């Protein structure tokens, strides 16, 4: 399997705190992220990382899998990053959500 990635950026008309809250709450996250119809935290491991189950419902099929919230960090200038790793039957994906404040220019 090749190591290809897709990077998507968008401008959201909201303040950083609102965007961060919507990405960090599993119920709210599933409302705006098309990869998930439902996210259910299952346990916090000894390593402090959260595990979760997820579903992506489609018209005739539902994809189910598990995932791991790899944590978050704050960077210089107030940027914030959180990362998820999730799997389903025979496939593994990872994703990073970066939130940064910048003024329109």
C-alpha positions, -999 to +999 in steps of 0.1 A: +000+000+000+014+034-009+018+062+016-005+088+000-025+114+018-052+139+011-051+173+027-083+194+029-085+229+043-115+251+047-124+284+063-150+282+090-169+313+101-165+307+138-140+314+166-113+289+175-130+279+208-163+270+190-145+249+163-124+232+189-154+223+211-172+208+180-142+187+171-135+174+206-171+163+217-179+129+200-216+136+197-210+170+181-181+157+160-204+132+143-228+159+133-204+177+110-178+151+100-192+131+070-169+101+079-190+093+110-227+090+117-221+080+153-190+081+176-192+063+210-163+066+235-157+031+250-129+035+275-099+055+285-068+033+284-039+033+310-021+055+285-047+082+288-059+078+253-096+073+245-109+044+225-142+046+206-166+028+183-179+045+152-205+040+125-210+054+091-245+048+079-252+048+042-283+040+022-278+002+020-248-004+042-233+006+075-196+006+081-186-001+117-152+001+133-131+011+163-107+040+168-083+056+191-080+093+199-043+099+198-045+131+219-041+168+212-016+195+216-014+233+215+012+249+192+028+282+188+004+311+181-026+293+195-030+265+169-044+232+182-041+198+168-059+165+176-055+132+159-077+100+154-067+066+142-096+044+131-100+009+116-127-012+099-126-046+084-092-049+068-085-011+065-068+014+087-070+051+085-056+080+105-067+116+105-055+148+120-076+178+128-057+210+131-074+242+142-056+275+138-068+310+143-060+334+115-076+366+104-090+369+069-066+386+047 
